[in-house]
Amino acid sequence: MELNTRAVHAGREDLTDLGLHAVPIDLSTTYPARDSREEAARLDRAAAGVELGDNPIYGRVGNPTVARFERALADLEGAESAVAFATGMAALSACLLAVVAQGKRHIVAVRPLYGTSDHVIGSGLLGTEVTWSTVDSVKRDIRDDTGLVIVESPANPTLSEVDIRAIDVDVPVLVDNTFATPVLQRPIELGADIVLHSATKYLGGHGDVLGGVVACDEEFAGRLRTIRMATGGILHPLAGYLLLRGLSTLPIRIAHASGTAAELAHRLADHPGVARVYRPGIGGPMVSFDVVGDPHAVIGAVRLITPAVSLGSVDTLIQHPGSLSHHIVPEQDRHGAGIGDHLLRLSVGLEDVEDLWTDLDQALQKSYPHES
Ligand code: PLP
């Protein structure tokens, strides 16, 4: 079946036979069982990464509502499995811990990445050592102890793209697909091994749920479940419900917001207060742009658009990466990754394009000296 259909139905295949329409939310923290010997054997299987299904012993091990979201996301990404976490950063941390645990602590990564991803990979906080690379030199930078290649495409916040097919290495390639979503890009079809999402963004889609998810083969998923069970970063069941609901409108939200973003990008390119506009070749609802004048004045002047970090909501959000999403990255590295001090990042929502343009234009007018 096609993607639009799967976005609505994946993870819900059994509901009609259960006599249900909405997905049940299982809030159990524990699962009673009379046979302790059998539970001990099941616990061993869970610790080895096996997904236990409807009675996962304890809420940190697994959850049936979360498992529905995992099945749906794996389906949309064309992956064997998916493992869901409390946030995108918990998901990325589990991937790093999974390779470090196997003695592969070296990471090859391409900038830019989301600021906190850059920080957690580059700081060595979780025991990794990084080589910052380019798509052309990834192969040369691989070592015997390299555990992962990590790229973001389109990248936060410059929207630069990586030719995923061109990364031809024997090491697992992880693509952060948060900005593209499976609607615009399915990295596994392009040769990647692991797909990561901050589900907080487009998958949830309404700015009211935190989550992260990794789509991959069952072998790596098992390693992630082992780590999730030990470190406790599982997604909350209510978040699992909201994310599954978000998936059903994902294609239509992305299509609508992408059209509005294309029109705004076009108008921004002609605006005297804008020096440069950044748009990914694959399209999508994100637009970044360098302003001629003071970026902080734009943030302070918007009235309809929400001045906030994050992205992927029904309302349009604007933020200054140098101050927020990428503030944690040292200035020199930020500039080296193409993130200038005049850059603003716009996450286009579902409002009418004319209302958004009126707000953007009046905010830009206040940001640079000109005769009005
Ligand atoms: N990856 C990307 C591309 C992001 O933009 C973000 C957050 O902004 C993350 C990962 C981290 O996700 P979370 O905030 O859900 O931990």
Boltz pocket constraint, residues with backbone or C-beta under 6 A from the ligand:
constraints:
  - pocket:
      binder: B
      contacts: [[A, 86], [A, 87], [A, 88], [A, 89], [A, 90], [A, 114], [A, 117], [A, 152], [A, 156], [A, 176], [A, 178], [A, 179], [A, 197], [A, 198], [A, 199], [A, 200], [A, 210], [A, 211], [A, 212], [A, 310]]
      max_distance: 6.0
